């Protein structure tokens, strides 16, 4: 009992005093990176022989170095440079000094003195050349420092007398990249051709080495002079004579550089007068240079011939008679200097001889040339383009064809004269030459008209097995003028033969005949009765409308009829019916016609043509009004707002169908409003005011809506081009709303705490990424969902997941519609599959287990980088799906923002009991990290060329977007025979 009372007393009178614990100040940790210079010093000290030291330096070159560590690393390298005796190690150290000087945010002015001092005691020529290369890198990194530049130039001048060609090359390169024309230079050790200690400019010093004994130094001297020109310094005209002498050098590198030098001077001083050697005649410098470069088209080196032919194409200021001489191997009379009759009479009078009259016509002028005749152009330059087009190397022939194109585009008379030569190139043995000749003739087609014999040679190319050649020729015929109606008949006959031999060329042939008819209505008119097989007295049978050849004839005739009002009178009754049919089915090939007595056919066409011209502005106004009307849905109740969005989406999609110019902008707006409509339906009151078990169906619908919104945002970002930063920010804003909705639905479904925590952390990272990427667009996001989130970001980062979900739910339901601001032009990436057409009922049969090739021909519009993003999907009836990535060579680019995909897809499957359809469509691949990856790769350290490629970003979303209508193809895998 006493013990019990004692215990109670202690319980009543004892008290616990809790002393508040003073928080110890948090220790601040400073993260320090290991010193690169110290590690390098330790490694080099461990090296026992030059091989080990070289190995350590090679390993060091593969690692990135921060800008703040570069100077320390360079000091360590210089210290070991002075200690090292092996040339190969010193050479590597000198190379590393140059690479480190390119490091971003590092200014190499602090190491200029040390780099220059290393030259004084260096005995190895190779190391000396590498050190001069390092000084060149330093000089280019310090363009705003004239003192450093002047010192480096003086160093280069000092070492120009070195016996090693590599040192002289680097010195000349340094003079070309850093030299200044207006700064006099003093050469301490000049060659024997100049006075010692003379004060001269950089051009005269470089030109001294045009006659160096080593051809590599002569080449470097010419390139250094060209570098001065590229930097904006005007080269002196006195260099021209030296450059012309170098055209006959024994080494092709020198001759190639001299061709470029002569061309530069001809562009700088085209109207200057230069004398012709061994005569009193003078001609323009550009004409003289043209003749000398034309002579180089017959050079012994094919690389020089290519360079000379390309250079000729850019000499547009040359005189016409010099230009025309390049097409004739015989010297024309107007490029020959002959003595006049007055000069011959004067010479005869001076000699004291007169005609005696005993010999008939002994004083008549003679055309025979003597040794005093002066040629204004070298005989080897005559027929330069003829030589180039007949060259044994196809590279020279292509260069000659391209040069002819450039000159012919600026001279219509020259275009007519070179037409026969270009047409002859259509028979070249190399496909690339033939294709280039066709493209060239297409570019100068506005200046020429083909004769019948020329057209016959051109049309012979339609027999070519290459599809690219045939389609290029079809395009050429679209823009070519012909001279007679026989030419029209000949072209039509050959095109119909082409259509019969290659049925896949159908669309290209039809398009060709469309332009051929619209360009030659007066030539088509006389042959219409023959083409349509009409007779003035007798009825002729009605042709088959399923015949592609008959459709081709009608396309030619109907397009010619647009400019020839008398032509419809020659049509028969079935021709008018066929016109109505083709006008509906092939409206892009058949134009609207004013047909007599058939107003019902014309009325719709006239309305379309009248409305087409002035409706773009009204359609654009309607688009802006629709977006402004949608911005008022904040004031409407939920059902009314949804109805308004539905109607607006319907109007915008219809607008995109009617106006192709605004199709991209209208579809973009409709897709964006579709996302807002799905979000509005998912956030309706009934879903959030009930317990989860009571609204499972609504919860599933909201989950599907969030997923659909995400897919639509990827379409908005990657399927449309021309978006500005503001539109991309708006799309990412909708994507964040969809991800917030997914997070809320995950919390309501009670899937577990761990997945919810990781999802919350990921969402916060995405919000921070949005803030970092679109900080400049924050003023345009006032009162939006993201704007409110960023205001409560500190609270979100510290609260529990459940509280964070509540904040997100409240913010999401209170945020309004973010108004969309359209940029100047938006284009939607589209694809149209031309082949297969999907119209054939005959199945493609093949043995099961083997493969069959399916030809794919598609046109792509406004697709960025199709070689990496476009894929072909084949969907089989059993649900299997194959995705094929076409080869880069399968893509052609016929025009700006247009691509052509011509490829083959290999199909294979097990045996089927009956034929069935497969679906073929084109997909556009995307990656949400492509933009960040490309920017990160651009920030790769410049000094290291061996850094591994960056890994893909974490959480990068990759997917595909269908952007073509599916085409169904019948196939039938047959069982294998045993």
C-alpha angles and dihedrals in degrees: 000000000000091000091051092051091048090054092051091050091053091048093052100043104033118093134187118227114199112206110213111247113236110227112237112231111263114254114240114225121208114204110217123191119221111265112257092202093053092048091049091048091052092048094049091047090053091055110106097185138020092261092059092046091051090049092052091049092051091051090048091052090062094059125080119244123208119234094245092055097048097087093051092048091050091052090053091048092050091049091054090042091063091047097046120095100181114095096213093056092047089049091054091047090052089050091051091051089059094046093048090050088064093060112130115256092013120118111206096200090104093064100043094098093048092048092051092047091056089065095062098068099030115118101174113092094207093052090045090055090049092050090052088051089053090052088051090055091049091049093051090049091055105049093150096058111085093175092058091044092052092050092051091049090052089051090051092050090050093055097042090097093060115130094226114087093216092061092049090048092054092046092053091046089051091050091050095049098040107020121116122209097213095052116089114223131207116215113206096189111028128171124263093267095068136051119261117259094009120162108233142151126256096255095058091048092051093044090057088069093055084091098043116142093238115072091211090059091047089053091048090050092054091046090050090054090049089050089056088053092050089053089059101261117137113236117225117252092230087076090069096079092050091048091052091053090053090059087078095048118136094237123072096217090059093047092048092052090044090056089056091047093052090049092052092052091047089056093047097047107020097150098043115118119236127183123245110238117256094012144071094242124113131196138178116284093234090054092048091048090048090054094048093048089046087057089056091062085078093051120137093240116072091210090058090047090054091049092048093048093049091047093053090060093063096050097095097155096066120121117263096241091053088049094051092048089068088069096054125063091202118077109254119230095240090061092053122086108222127177114254123237089254091055092048091048090049091052091048091050091050091052092052095234122130133176112275093199092231093105119058114247094346090149096048115123112262125216092204111116122231134195092274092064110114122211116212090205130037114261090232090061093059111112093009093161091045088056091045094050091048095046119132092230114075091211089064091048092051091048090050092050092050091048091051088052094054093047094043093052090060096042120046092189091054089047090059092048095049094046094094092051093051093047090052089056089066086079095055117134094231116077094212091057092049092049093048091049090054092049091049093051088049091056094051095038092111090067099047143062118201121232120218094258091049091048090051090056091046094049092051087074089069087080089065115120093219113098092205091057093049095047092047089053091049089054090048091054089051091066102030126106118220127198109220143027088248086064090055091051092046093049092048093048093050092045091052089050088051090050091051094048097041110029091178089070090068099113093042092051092048091050090049092052091048092061093037090058096044091051096048110035094145092053094048094050097072093051099045095100090051094046094048093038092231126160128202093227110019131060114241125210117269111252122235112266091208091065109103090204092058090048088052091054092048092050089054093048098043093050091049089050092063090074097031112064093183094061099079089063087070093056122105123224095263089051089062090050091049090050091055090049095048092043088062100037100037103025092152090062103035116062126211112270132198098232119190114247093001105094093148090065093047101041097077092043092050091051090050093048094045093048096043097071103051102025098083093077093046091047090051090050090050090052093053092045090052091053091047091050091052091053089069096063090099087078095051131083117254098261092048092046091051092049091050091051091048093052093045092051090050092050093048094050090050090048090055090053093050099042113044091184090063098034094106095049094043094049091045091054092044092052091048092051089047089059090050091049092051090048092050092051091048092052097050118137099249094063098052100041095059133070117263097247090055096054106037092136093052090046091055090048091052091049091052090047092053091050091048091050090054091052092048092051091055088052090050092051102042107023095058128062129201095050119151127215092265093057092046089052090052091051092049088049091058089046090055090051090053092049091048089052090051090051092051092049090049090054091049092051090056096223093163140289099260096058089045093053093050091046091051092051091049091050092052090051090053091050090052090047090051090051091050096047099042104032091127091055094055093102090059091053098062115155091001127132094262093045091056091045093053090051091058095035095116089054093047092051093056104036130091121265094253093052090045090054091052091051090049092049093051093045093046094052093045097048117098135216114294108226115237119232113201122219124224097273134007122187125192119218107241136174131198120197109217097175128064094038096193091225099107119101093193108100121230102243125204138152115270114253091029128086135247125199119236115197114227121198117175139158120224124203126198095350116154115219097349093182090070103029109039118087134171119232123201115194117195124205092250091060098260114140127198122192117200125194109212120224117260089243090062091071124084128184110216094170146349113308089000128106134177123215116202112170145129127247119203115221127198135165144149121275119293129202094223138007118279139177129261123196122231120192140155123247131201112217120212140178122202090215097052093100095048092044093053092050092047092051090054089059093060111136109266096215096062119063095177104061111132118249116272116261119241115272118263115260093018110162116221126184147131133254122207107231104169134061112259118251119211119220126188114230133172120196106201124207114258117259117243 
